[in-house]
Amino acid sequence: MVAYYNPIEMEMAEFFPEMASRGQGFFCLRPFMGGLLTDRRVDRSSLPVDDRFRHGDWDAAYEQFGMLQADLGTEVSSWTDFVIKFGLCHPLVTSLIVGLNSIEQVDGVLDAADGNYPDRSVFARALEIFRSIGA
């Protein structure tokens, strides 16, 4: 199975128990949510006025991101690193499909994919937030 999956887009996580019982794996697509879940865009108010993430279409995602920041903020020193680690913290996720634009971004993802991932409680907390907003 291949689908969007990150700390905001968690619709597929609802199927993880069934997939695990069938011995299936999951490829995470779009872990950065198109760039929203990066250190560069954490503070929406500091984005240039023409940045696409300033548009109202992203209000709900930033609201959920704010909830994640409030819940996990002290545990996250880099959101860019965190979303790679988050994507790989669930044993069902076998790989990430990441769009990268520079050697620095490749190096950053490779550094973050170091095997030192959050425990499953972080996954559970993000899923709880996702469920609480009725997404």
Chimera marker file (.cmm) of the C-alpha trace (Angstrom):
<marker_set name="trace">
<marker id="1" x="0.000" y="0.000" z="0.000" r="1" g="1" b="0" radius="0.5"/>
<marker id="2" x="1.236" y="3.479" z="-0.872" r="1" g="1" b="0" radius="0.5"/>
<marker id="3" x="-0.558" y="6.599" z="0.375" r="1" g="1" b="0" radius="0.5"/>
<marker id="4" x="-0.081" y="9.982" z="2.014" r="1" g="1" b="0" radius="0.5"/>
<marker id="5" x="1.047" y="9.620" z="5.596" r="1" g="1" b="0" radius="0.5"/>
<marker id="6" x="2.537" y="12.135" z="8.014" r="1" g="1" b="0" radius="0.5"/>
<marker id="7" x="1.607" y="13.512" z="11.452" r="1" g="1" b="0" radius="0.5"/>
<marker id="8" x="-1.274" y="15.484" z="9.901" r="1" g="1" b="0" radius="0.5"/>
<marker id="9" x="-2.486" y="13.197" z="7.115" r="1" g="1" b="0" radius="0.5"/>
<marker id="10" x="-3.118" y="10.055" z="9.151" r="1" g="1" b="0" radius="0.5"/>
<marker id="11" x="-6.168" y="8.610" z="7.402" r="1" g="1" b="0" radius="0.5"/>
<marker id="12" x="-4.278" y="5.443" z="6.446" r="1" g="1" b="0" radius="0.5"/>
<marker id="13" x="-3.115" y="4.832" z="10.022" r="1" g="1" b="0" radius="0.5"/>
<marker id="14" x="-6.637" y="3.647" z="10.762" r="1" g="1" b="0" radius="0.5"/>
<marker id="15" x="-5.890" y="0.628" z="8.542" r="1" g="1" b="0" radius="0.5"/>
<marker id="16" x="-2.495" y="-0.221" z="10.069" r="1" g="1" b="0" radius="0.5"/>
<marker id="17" x="-3.814" y="-2.878" z="12.507" r="1" g="1" b="0" radius="0.5"/>
<marker id="18" x="-5.624" y="-4.739" z="9.720" r="1" g="1" b="0" radius="0.5"/>
<marker id="19" x="-2.648" y="-4.453" z="7.382" r="1" g="1" b="0" radius="0.5"/>
<marker id="20" x="-0.319" y="-5.757" z="10.109" r="1" g="1" b="0" radius="0.5"/>
<marker id="21" x="-2.610" y="-8.736" z="10.741" r="1" g="1" b="0" radius="0.5"/>
<marker id="22" x="-2.320" y="-9.581" z="7.038" r="1" g="1" b="0" radius="0.5"/>
<marker id="23" x="1.454" y="-9.246" z="7.015" r="1" g="1" b="0" radius="0.5"/>
<marker id="24" x="1.292" y="-6.255" z="4.678" r="1" g="1" b="0" radius="0.5"/>
<marker id="25" x="3.600" y="-3.258" z="4.590" r="1" g="1" b="0" radius="0.5"/>
<marker id="26" x="3.101" y="0.422" z="3.875" r="1" g="1" b="0" radius="0.5"/>
<marker id="27" x="5.032" y="3.021" z="1.876" r="1" g="1" b="0" radius="0.5"/>
<marker id="28" x="4.662" y="6.533" z="3.228" r="1" g="1" b="0" radius="0.5"/>
<marker id="29" x="4.126" y="9.117" z="0.496" r="1" g="1" b="0" radius="0.5"/>
<marker id="30" x="4.515" y="12.846" z="1.150" r="1" g="1" b="0" radius="0.5"/>
<marker id="31" x="5.933" y="12.780" z="4.695" r="1" g="1" b="0" radius="0.5"/>
<marker id="32" x="6.594" y="16.547" z="4.556" r="1" g="1" b="0" radius="0.5"/>
<marker id="33" x="3.027" y="17.279" z="3.383" r="1" g="1" b="0" radius="0.5"/>
<marker id="34" x="4.372" y="19.078" z="0.360" r="1" g="1" b="0" radius="0.5"/>
<marker id="35" x="6.776" y="21.142" z="2.482" r="1" g="1" b="0" radius="0.5"/>
<marker id="36" x="4.430" y="22.332" z="5.226" r="1" g="1" b="0" radius="0.5"/>
<marker id="37" x="5.974" y="20.026" z="7.845" r="1" g="1" b="0" radius="0.5"/>
<marker id="38" x="9.462" y="21.498" z="7.653" r="1" g="1" b="0" radius="0.5"/>
<marker id="39" x="11.436" y="23.828" z="9.880" r="1" g="1" b="0" radius="0.5"/>
<marker id="40" x="11.219" y="26.449" z="7.143" r="1" g="1" b="0" radius="0.5"/>
<marker id="41" x="7.423" y="26.616" z="7.437" r="1" g="1" b="0" radius="0.5"/>
<marker id="42" x="6.809" y="25.943" z="11.144" r="1" g="1" b="0" radius="0.5"/>
<marker id="43" x="5.950" y="29.580" z="11.800" r="1" g="1" b="0" radius="0.5"/>
<marker id="44" x="3.283" y="30.370" z="9.239" r="1" g="1" b="0" radius="0.5"/>
<marker id="45" x="3.226" y="34.066" z="10.172" r="1" g="1" b="0" radius="0.5"/>
<marker id="46" x="6.852" y="34.441" z="9.083" r="1" g="1" b="0" radius="0.5"/>
<marker id="47" x="6.216" y="33.099" z="5.577" r="1" g="1" b="0" radius="0.5"/>
<marker id="48" x="6.323" y="35.506" z="2.637" r="1" g="1" b="0" radius="0.5"/>
<marker id="49" x="2.862" y="36.734" z="1.664" r="1" g="1" b="0" radius="0.5"/>
<marker id="50" x="3.073" y="34.865" z="-1.646" r="1" g="1" b="0" radius="0.5"/>
<marker id="51" x="3.946" y="31.509" z="-0.040" r="1" g="1" b="0" radius="0.5"/>
<marker id="52" x="1.267" y="28.960" z="-0.937" r="1" g="1" b="0" radius="0.5"/>
<marker id="53" x="0.961" y="27.871" z="2.689" r="1" g="1" b="0" radius="0.5"/>
<marker id="54" x="-0.345" y="31.338" z="3.637" r="1" g="1" b="0" radius="0.5"/>
<marker id="55" x="-3.500" y="30.595" z="1.621" r="1" g="1" b="0" radius="0.5"/>
<marker id="56" x="-6.653" y="29.758" z="3.595" r="1" g="1" b="0" radius="0.5"/>
<marker id="57" x="-6.752" y="26.259" z="2.096" r="1" g="1" b="0" radius="0.5"/>
<marker id="58" x="-4.041" y="25.346" z="4.607" r="1" g="1" b="0" radius="0.5"/>
<marker id="59" x="-5.801" y="26.696" z="7.727" r="1" g="1" b="0" radius="0.5"/>
<marker id="60" x="-6.961" y="23.275" z="8.957" r="1" g="1" b="0" radius="0.5"/>
<marker id="61" x="-3.518" y="21.736" z="8.430" r="1" g="1" b="0" radius="0.5"/>
<marker id="62" x="-1.854" y="24.553" z="10.372" r="1" g="1" b="0" radius="0.5"/>
<marker id="63" x="-4.444" y="24.233" z="13.128" r="1" g="1" b="0" radius="0.5"/>
<marker id="64" x="-3.593" y="20.559" z="13.475" r="1" g="1" b="0" radius="0.5"/>
<marker id="65" x="0.121" y="21.356" z="13.200" r="1" g="1" b="0" radius="0.5"/>
<marker id="66" x="-0.326" y="23.814" z="16.081" r="1" g="1" b="0" radius="0.5"/>
<marker id="67" x="-1.898" y="21.064" z="18.169" r="1" g="1" b="0" radius="0.5"/>
<marker id="68" x="1.056" y="18.795" z="17.398" r="1" g="1" b="0" radius="0.5"/>
<marker id="69" x="3.480" y="21.544" z="18.316" r="1" g="1" b="0" radius="0.5"/>
<marker id="70" x="1.675" y="22.097" z="21.618" r="1" g="1" b="0" radius="0.5"/>
<marker id="71" x="1.711" y="18.370" z="22.414" r="1" g="1" b="0" radius="0.5"/>
<marker id="72" x="5.137" y="17.396" z="21.096" r="1" g="1" b="0" radius="0.5"/>
<marker id="73" x="6.980" y="20.715" z="20.956" r="1" g="1" b="0" radius="0.5"/>
<marker id="74" x="9.444" y="20.061" z="23.745" r="1" g="1" b="0" radius="0.5"/>
<marker id="75" x="10.357" y="16.704" z="22.205" r="1" g="1" b="0" radius="0.5"/>
<marker id="76" x="10.998" y="18.084" z="18.706" r="1" g="1" b="0" radius="0.5"/>
<marker id="77" x="14.134" y="20.075" z="17.959" r="1" g="1" b="0" radius="0.5"/>
<marker id="78" x="13.653" y="19.897" z="14.173" r="1" g="1" b="0" radius="0.5"/>
<marker id="79" x="10.288" y="19.280" z="12.511" r="1" g="1" b="0" radius="0.5"/>
<marker id="80" x="12.065" y="18.434" z="9.268" r="1" g="1" b="0" radius="0.5"/>
<marker id="81" x="13.911" y="15.597" z="11.005" r="1" g="1" b="0" radius="0.5"/>
<marker id="82" x="10.926" y="14.636" z="13.110" r="1" g="1" b="0" radius="0.5"/>
<marker id="83" x="8.592" y="13.906" z="10.194" r="1" g="1" b="0" radius="0.5"/>
<marker id="84" x="11.119" y="11.482" z="8.689" r="1" g="1" b="0" radius="0.5"/>
<marker id="85" x="11.541" y="9.771" z="12.050" r="1" g="1" b="0" radius="0.5"/>
<marker id="86" x="7.779" y="9.807" z="12.638" r="1" g="1" b="0" radius="0.5"/>
<marker id="87" x="7.131" y="8.185" z="9.267" r="1" g="1" b="0" radius="0.5"/>
<marker id="88" x="9.517" y="5.380" z="10.121" r="1" g="1" b="0" radius="0.5"/>
<marker id="89" x="8.543" y="4.857" z="13.785" r="1" g="1" b="0" radius="0.5"/>
<marker id="90" x="5.652" y="2.516" z="13.024" r="1" g="1" b="0" radius="0.5"/>
<marker id="91" x="6.875" y="-1.014" z="12.180" r="1" g="1" b="0" radius="0.5"/>
<marker id="92" x="4.307" y="-1.332" z="9.386" r="1" g="1" b="0" radius="0.5"/>
<marker id="93" x="5.964" y="1.508" z="7.429" r="1" g="1" b="0" radius="0.5"/>
<marker id="94" x="8.605" y="-0.104" z="5.269" r="1" g="1" b="0" radius="0.5"/>
<marker id="95" x="9.757" y="2.963" z="3.344" r="1" g="1" b="0" radius="0.5"/>
<marker id="96" x="9.219" y="6.653" z="2.672" r="1" g="1" b="0" radius="0.5"/>
<marker id="97" x="8.766" y="8.251" z="-0.724" r="1" g="1" b="0" radius="0.5"/>
<marker id="98" x="10.188" y="11.741" z="-0.375" r="1" g="1" b="0" radius="0.5"/>
<marker id="99" x="10.406" y="14.562" z="-2.903" r="1" g="1" b="0" radius="0.5"/>
<marker id="100" x="13.752" y="16.319" z="-2.547" r="1" g="1" b="0" radius="0.5"/>
<marker id="101" x="15.231" y="19.266" z="-4.409" r="1" g="1" b="0" radius="0.5"/>
<marker id="102" x="18.849" y="19.529" z="-3.286" r="1" g="1" b="0" radius="0.5"/>
<marker id="103" x="21.832" y="17.570" z="-2.049" r="1" g="1" b="0" radius="0.5"/>
<marker id="104" x="21.344" y="19.213" z="1.351" r="1" g="1" b="0" radius="0.5"/>
<marker id="105" x="17.792" y="17.855" z="1.539" r="1" g="1" b="0" radius="0.5"/>
<marker id="106" x="19.002" y="14.358" z="0.600" r="1" g="1" b="0" radius="0.5"/>
<marker id="107" x="21.676" y="14.547" z="3.288" r="1" g="1" b="0" radius="0.5"/>
<marker id="108" x="19.108" y="15.752" z="5.840" r="1" g="1" b="0" radius="0.5"/>
<marker id="109" x="16.724" y="12.880" z="5.135" r="1" g="1" b="0" radius="0.5"/>
<marker id="110" x="19.527" y="10.318" z="5.245" r="1" g="1" b="0" radius="0.5"/>
<marker id="111" x="20.734" y="11.747" z="8.556" r="1" g="1" b="0" radius="0.5"/>
<marker id="112" x="17.205" y="11.667" z="10.026" r="1" g="1" b="0" radius="0.5"/>
<marker id="113" x="16.658" y="8.057" z="8.891" r="1" g="1" b="0" radius="0.5"/>
<marker id="114" x="19.207" y="6.878" z="11.435" r="1" g="1" b="0" radius="0.5"/>
<marker id="115" x="17.186" y="4.195" z="13.218" r="1" g="1" b="0" radius="0.5"/>
<marker id="116" x="16.646" y="6.437" z="16.245" r="1" g="1" b="0" radius="0.5"/>
<marker id="117" x="12.885" y="6.904" z="15.961" r="1" g="1" b="0" radius="0.5"/>
<marker id="118" x="10.196" y="8.017" z="18.414" r="1" g="1" b="0" radius="0.5"/>
<marker id="119" x="8.430" y="5.288" z="20.328" r="1" g="1" b="0" radius="0.5"/>
<marker id="120" x="4.909" y="4.279" z="19.382" r="1" g="1" b="0" radius="0.5"/>
<marker id="121" x="3.421" y="6.622" z="21.980" r="1" g="1" b="0" radius="0.5"/>
<marker id="122" x="4.270" y="9.544" z="19.683" r="1" g="1" b="0" radius="0.5"/>
<marker id="123" x="2.377" y="7.839" z="16.860" r="1" g="1" b="0" radius="0.5"/>
<marker id="124" x="-0.562" y="7.276" z="19.220" r="1" g="1" b="0" radius="0.5"/>
<marker id="125" x="-0.581" y="10.921" z="20.342" r="1" g="1" b="0" radius="0.5"/>
<marker id="126" x="-0.551" y="12.197" z="16.748" r="1" g="1" b="0" radius="0.5"/>
<marker id="127" x="-3.349" y="9.777" z="15.863" r="1" g="1" b="0" radius="0.5"/>
<marker id="128" x="-5.377" y="11.002" z="18.847" r="1" g="1" b="0" radius="0.5"/>
<marker id="129" x="-5.019" y="14.607" z="17.664" r="1" g="1" b="0" radius="0.5"/>
<marker id="130" x="-6.014" y="13.544" z="14.137" r="1" g="1" b="0" radius="0.5"/>
<marker id="131" x="-9.099" y="11.792" z="15.469" r="1" g="1" b="0" radius="0.5"/>
<marker id="132" x="-10.022" y="14.704" z="17.753" r="1" g="1" b="0" radius="0.5"/>
<marker id="133" x="-10.370" y="17.114" z="14.849" r="1" g="1" b="0" radius="0.5"/>
<marker id="134" x="-12.667" y="14.722" z="13.042" r="1" g="1" b="0" radius="0.5"/>
<marker id="135" x="-10.505" y="14.506" z="9.943" r="1" g="1" b="0" radius="0.5"/>
<link id1="1" id2="2" r="1" g="1" b="0" radius="0.2"/>
<link id1="2" id2="3" r="1" g="1" b="0" radius="0.2"/>
<link id1="3" id2="4" r="1" g="1" b="0" radius="0.2"/>
<link id1="4" id2="5" r="1" g="1" b="0" radius="0.2"/>
<link id1="5" id2="6" r="1" g="1" b="0" radius="0.2"/>
<link id1="6" id2="7" r="1" g="1" b="0" radius="0.2"/>
<link id1="7" id2="8" r="1" g="1" b="0" radius="0.2"/>
<link id1="8" id2="9" r="1" g="1" b="0" radius="0.2"/>
<link id1="9" id2="10" r="1" g="1" b="0" radius="0.2"/>
<link id1="10" id2="11" r="1" g="1" b="0" radius="0.2"/>
<link id1="11" id2="12" r="1" g="1" b="0" radius="0.2"/>
<link id1="12" id2="13" r="1" g="1" b="0" radius="0.2"/>
<link id1="13" id2="14" r="1" g="1" b="0" radius="0.2"/>
<link id1="14" id2="15" r="1" g="1" b="0" radius="0.2"/>
<link id1="15" id2="16" r="1" g="1" b="0" radius="0.2"/>
<link id1="16" id2="17" r="1" g="1" b="0" radius="0.2"/>
<link id1="17" id2="18" r="1" g="1" b="0" radius="0.2"/>
<link id1="18" id2="19" r="1" g="1" b="0" radius="0.2"/>
<link id1="19" id2="20" r="1" g="1" b="0" radius="0.2"/>
<link id1="20" id2="21" r="1" g="1" b="0" radius="0.2"/>
<link id1="21" id2="22" r="1" g="1" b="0" radius="0.2"/>
<link id1="22" id2="23" r="1" g="1" b="0" radius="0.2"/>
<link id1="23" id2="24" r="1" g="1" b="0" radius="0.2"/>
<link id1="24" id2="25" r="1" g="1" b="0" radius="0.2"/>
<link id1="25" id2="26" r="1" g="1" b="0" radius="0.2"/>
<link id1="26" id2="27" r="1" g="1" b="0" radius="0.2"/>
<link id1="27" id2="28" r="1" g="1" b="0" radius="0.2"/>
<link id1="28" id2="29" r="1" g="1" b="0" radius="0.2"/>
<link id1="29" id2="30" r="1" g="1" b="0" radius="0.2"/>
<link id1="30" id2="31" r="1" g="1" b="0" radius="0.2"/>
<link id1="31" id2="32" r="1" g="1" b="0" radius="0.2"/>
<link id1="32" id2="33" r="1" g="1" b="0" radius="0.2"/>
<link id1="33" id2="34" r="1" g="1" b="0" radius="0.2"/>
<link id1="34" id2="35" r="1" g="1" b="0" radius="0.2"/>
<link id1="35" id2="36" r="1" g="1" b="0" radius="0.2"/>
<link id1="36" id2="37" r="1" g="1" b="0" radius="0.2"/>
<link id1="37" id2="38" r="1" g="1" b="0" radius="0.2"/>
<link id1="38" id2="39" r="1" g="1" b="0" radius="0.2"/>
<link id1="39" id2="40" r="1" g="1" b="0" radius="0.2"/>
<link id1="40" id2="41" r="1" g="1" b="0" radius="0.2"/>
<link id1="41" id2="42" r="1" g="1" b="0" radius="0.2"/>
<link id1="42" id2="43" r="1" g="1" b="0" radius="0.2"/>
<link id1="43" id2="44" r="1" g="1" b="0" radius="0.2"/>
<link id1="44" id2="45" r="1" g="1" b="0" radius="0.2"/>
<link id1="45" id2="46" r="1" g="1" b="0" radius="0.2"/>
<link id1="46" id2="47" r="1" g="1" b="0" radius="0.2"/>
<link id1="47" id2="48" r="1" g="1" b="0" radius="0.2"/>
<link id1="48" id2="49" r="1" g="1" b="0" radius="0.2"/>
<link id1="49" id2="50" r="1" g="1" b="0" radius="0.2"/>
<link id1="50" id2="51" r="1" g="1" b="0" radius="0.2"/>
<link id1="51" id2="52" r="1" g="1" b="0" radius="0.2"/>
<link id1="52" id2="53" r="1" g="1" b="0" radius="0.2"/>
<link id1="53" id2="54" r="1" g="1" b="0" radius="0.2"/>
<link id1="54" id2="55" r="1" g="1" b="0" radius="0.2"/>
<link id1="55" id2="56" r="1" g="1" b="0" radius="0.2"/>
<link id1="56" id2="57" r="1" g="1" b="0" radius="0.2"/>
<link id1="57" id2="58" r="1" g="1" b="0" radius="0.2"/>
<link id1="58" id2="59" r="1" g="1" b="0" radius="0.2"/>
<link id1="59" id2="60" r="1" g="1" b="0" radius="0.2"/>
<link id1="60" id2="61" r="1" g="1" b="0" radius="0.2"/>
<link id1="61" id2="62" r="1" g="1" b="0" radius="0.2"/>
<link id1="62" id2="63" r="1" g="1" b="0" radius="0.2"/>
<link id1="63" id2="64" r="1" g="1" b="0" radius="0.2"/>
<link id1="64" id2="65" r="1" g="1" b="0" radius="0.2"/>
<link id1="65" id2="66" r="1" g="1" b="0" radius="0.2"/>
<link id1="66" id2="67" r="1" g="1" b="0" radius="0.2"/>
<link id1="67" id2="68" r="1" g="1" b="0" radius="0.2"/>
<link id1="68" id2="69" r="1" g="1" b="0" radius="0.2"/>
<link id1="69" id2="70" r="1" g="1" b="0" radius="0.2"/>
<link id1="70" id2="71" r="1" g="1" b="0" radius="0.2"/>
<link id1="71" id2="72" r="1" g="1" b="0" radius="0.2"/>
<link id1="72" id2="73" r="1" g="1" b="0" radius="0.2"/>
<link id1="73" id2="74" r="1" g="1" b="0" radius="0.2"/>
<link id1="74" id2="75" r="1" g="1" b="0" radius="0.2"/>
<link id1="75" id2="76" r="1" g="1" b="0" radius="0.2"/>
<link id1="76" id2="77" r="1" g="1" b="0" radius="0.2"/>
<link id1="77" id2="78" r="1" g="1" b="0" radius="0.2"/>
<link id1="78" id2="79" r="1" g="1" b="0" radius="0.2"/>
<link id1="79" id2="80" r="1" g="1" b="0" radius="0.2"/>
<link id1="80" id2="81" r="1" g="1" b="0" radius="0.2"/>
<link id1="81" id2="82" r="1" g="1" b="0" radius="0.2"/>
<link id1="82" id2="83" r="1" g="1" b="0" radius="0.2"/>
<link id1="83" id2="84" r="1" g="1" b="0" radius="0.2"/>
<link id1="84" id2="85" r="1" g="1" b="0" radius="0.2"/>
<link id1="85" id2="86" r="1" g="1" b="0" radius="0.2"/>
<link id1="86" id2="87" r="1" g="1" b="0" radius="0.2"/>
<link id1="87" id2="88" r="1" g="1" b="0" radius="0.2"/>
<link id1="88" id2="89" r="1" g="1" b="0" radius="0.2"/>
<link id1="89" id2="90" r="1" g="1" b="0" radius="0.2"/>
<link id1="90" id2="91" r="1" g="1" b="0" radius="0.2"/>
<link id1="91" id2="92" r="1" g="1" b="0" radius="0.2"/>
<link id1="92" id2="93" r="1" g="1" b="0" radius="0.2"/>
<link id1="93" id2="94" r="1" g="1" b="0" radius="0.2"/>
<link id1="94" id2="95" r="1" g="1" b="0" radius="0.2"/>
<link id1="95" id2="96" r="1" g="1" b="0" radius="0.2"/>
<link id1="96" id2="97" r="1" g="1" b="0" radius="0.2"/>
<link id1="97" id2="98" r="1" g="1" b="0" radius="0.2"/>
<link id1="98" id2="99" r="1" g="1" b="0" radius="0.2"/>
<link id1="99" id2="100" r="1" g="1" b="0" radius="0.2"/>
<link id1="100" id2="101" r="1" g="1" b="0" radius="0.2"/>
<link id1="101" id2="102" r="1" g="1" b="0" radius="0.2"/>
<link id1="102" id2="103" r="1" g="1" b="0" radius="0.2"/>
<link id1="103" id2="104" r="1" g="1" b="0" radius="0.2"/>
<link id1="104" id2="105" r="1" g="1" b="0" radius="0.2"/>
<link id1="105" id2="106" r="1" g="1" b="0" radius="0.2"/>
<link id1="106" id2="107" r="1" g="1" b="0" radius="0.2"/>
<link id1="107" id2="108" r="1" g="1" b="0" radius="0.2"/>
<link id1="108" id2="109" r="1" g="1" b="0" radius="0.2"/>
<link id1="109" id2="110" r="1" g="1" b="0" radius="0.2"/>
<link id1="110" id2="111" r="1" g="1" b="0" radius="0.2"/>
<link id1="111" id2="112" r="1" g="1" b="0" radius="0.2"/>
<link id1="112" id2="113" r="1" g="1" b="0" radius="0.2"/>
<link id1="113" id2="114" r="1" g="1" b="0" radius="0.2"/>
<link id1="114" id2="115" r="1" g="1" b="0" radius="0.2"/>
<link id1="115" id2="116" r="1" g="1" b="0" radius="0.2"/>
<link id1="116" id2="117" r="1" g="1" b="0" radius="0.2"/>
<link id1="117" id2="118" r="1" g="1" b="0" radius="0.2"/>
<link id1="118" id2="119" r="1" g="1" b="0" radius="0.2"/>
<link id1="119" id2="120" r="1" g="1" b="0" radius="0.2"/>
<link id1="120" id2="121" r="1" g="1" b="0" radius="0.2"/>
<link id1="121" id2="122" r="1" g="1" b="0" radius="0.2"/>
<link id1="122" id2="123" r="1" g="1" b="0" radius="0.2"/>
<link id1="123" id2="124" r="1" g="1" b="0" radius="0.2"/>
<link id1="124" id2="125" r="1" g="1" b="0" radius="0.2"/>
<link id1="125" id2="126" r="1" g="1" b="0" radius="0.2"/>
<link id1="126" id2="127" r="1" g="1" b="0" radius="0.2"/>
<link id1="127" id2="128" r="1" g="1" b="0" radius="0.2"/>
<link id1="128" id2="129" r="1" g="1" b="0" radius="0.2"/>
<link id1="129" id2="130" r="1" g="1" b="0" radius="0.2"/>
<link id1="130" id2="131" r="1" g="1" b="0" radius="0.2"/>
<link id1="131" id2="132" r="1" g="1" b="0" radius="0.2"/>
<link id1="132" id2="133" r="1" g="1" b="0" radius="0.2"/>
<link id1="133" id2="134" r="1" g="1" b="0" radius="0.2"/>
<link id1="134" id2="135" r="1" g="1" b="0" radius="0.2"/>
</marker_set>
